[in-house]
Amino acid sequence: MRTSRLRLRLAVLAAVTLVLPLPAAVSQAAPKRPAPSAPSAAPTALIPKPVSQLTVKGQKFTLTSRTRIAVLSKKAPAVAVGTYLSKTLAPATGYSLPVVKDKRVPKNAIVLDPNGPKELGAEGYTLLSGKQRVVVKAHGAEGLFRGVQTLRQLLPAAVESGTRQSRAWTVPPVKISDGPRYGYRGVMLDVARRFFTVSQVKRYIDQAAAYKMNTLHLHLTDDQGWRIAIDEIPDLTKIGASTQSGHTGGTDWYYTAEDYKEIVSYAKSRFMTVVPEIDGPGHTWSALASVPKLNCDDKARTPYTGFDVGVSLYCLSDAQHTANMTDFLKTVIKAVADLTPGPYIHVGGDETPQATPEQYATYVKAASETTTAQKKTVMGWHQLGQAELPAGSLMQYWGEEDDRETIGTSKESEKIRFARDGAAQKAKFVMSPSDHAYLDMKYDVSTPYGLSWSGYVPVQRSYEWDPTTATAKLDGTGSVVPADQIAGVEAALWADRAYEGSNALPTPATRWPSATEYAEYMSFPRLPALAEVGWTPQAGRDWKNFRQRLAQHGPRWTAAGIGYHPAPGIPWPGTVKTVEGAHSVVTGGKALDNRGSTSDGTAMVLYAPNRGSNQTWTFTKQSDGTYTLTNKTSGKCAQASGGAGTAIVQRACNSEAAQRWKVTERGDGDYTLASTGGLLLTGASATNGAAVTVQENTGSPLQSWSID
Ligand code: TNX
């Protein structure tokens, strides 16, 4: 329903603003080196990419000390967006940018008009810029706020600076009409494993809102900590909040009701809804440490600071303790619901290995009845699907590609079965596939923090997926969750391993970055990738185009002081690329891999990128301008074993013709690698284990390689 209504809305929106479909070259960001035939590069690099963007004739708009922000409404929420914009632009520009509400719009103005047609929907907007003004039009304040984020990105990167920069502040002439693919676009912070202070949470809210995310999911409770004060049960914070993963002795590692309200209202000012999560029946050690009667022996547990999951469970094995748990949930959920204006309470439900199906169902019944009694909608991890759910519940799916492989086989995975059960109950779904949307997964083998149980998640992987096939077979058919039951997307920043050297357990010498440092390193640049997955129509998304735009955001983050990870594979401005040296070589999102073999004659394959030594190739320039490629694991060279169609093998390096590769830039950031006779290095398919051969130039995307 949601999707079709949206589509209709966007169709109407396009008609209303008379925006024509764009030739690709116009809508795309500036290529690093424009192809000779391309028109002058469009100067924008918007993320998420708008539904429609035209470069229009006319002159650029210049923001000056005389610019006014004209809000065409006296309504407080719209005026607040004007004030927000003024405050956001003030530090870098040094201009006061007064907000005016008169009907007469001053000469040089940013006009915020919330009286746009209803067809724009709550979040849609149009933006038109020219010499005299920039006009953002929406149907209400929320759409204005989304449009204002676009406007920020149309200004130079230095506008994100916290200190005054002296330079010209211009907006190119553009015409944009835009609206989201999905209504739910979330980020999750695991404040239980690693506590984020109120100001750290606010900083993350601003960062997510800049990419049009509209939901903040706070994972408030887990084994390692309870982070929300509940008046009736002070021990939950006195005892339950004294720990984090790897830490003890906290006295203020929780949010008071006032703190939580402050977060909620700050999020609201950025048009983000807070979803509080009270996890259960597993992930409850901090509650079991604080409330004795939740344990079968009525004895409180010692608080937990470890790194495991699946270690705890409410006592659900007799009527008395089940009643204790139900009372506990009633108190907690009522308190949290009272502080939460948003529609959802997330009741967890993940990883409860010791619970019998009956015990699990008992928990879900208690949690959902309590939530419903507070007039809130139940949200939970996809495991909830196995139990009976109230109508309209929202499941959060976190399965991965391995699960998709099992669909329709006799060994269908539990995740798929639970998703199927939830879908059959007409639940809606938020997609957080762990191998794309889990921000705690390492980018590659060199990432200092996080985990890799769902594989490495390089930026390309966080970008290249489609929510409508997250529960489909690998060929994209047979989706377990129908498209019209998909509410959106969420990026989840777990924090079990928010320390350096996370491949091992921490020692007293381990460095623990601040929660902000961890969050920014893991979220940037992947959060913007996931924001675009949730916002931009699938047909408008393309990795090569995205990575060019993404690169232009590096300077914005630098100006804003965001400690991002300058991930390989993105043409960050100012980084001079040399082919000479060690690289990974990637096509179709898979890397050239020697299978970790040291033997002569092993055939190369494609595999998920990890930047390990098996995927590291040293390019050495030869006197004729070609390169040899030496594998770091084997010290052997990549060699074409024969003519067209033959495999690439590794052999002791000898610099002979079959080991020489001519490396040519394609103009889109990628390269071709040609062997003797011009045969091109070619992947057989973008799947793990696919063969790599030399072939005639067919124009196949699997002959286009990034050298990162
Ligand atoms: C699984 S997936 C969890 C979390 C961990 C995370 C670490 C899910 C709902 N639960 O408890 O923090 O993996 O990656």
Residues whose N, C-alpha, C, O or C-beta is under 5 A from the ligand:
A	BS01	TNX	V309 D350 W381 W398 D440 L451 W494 D496
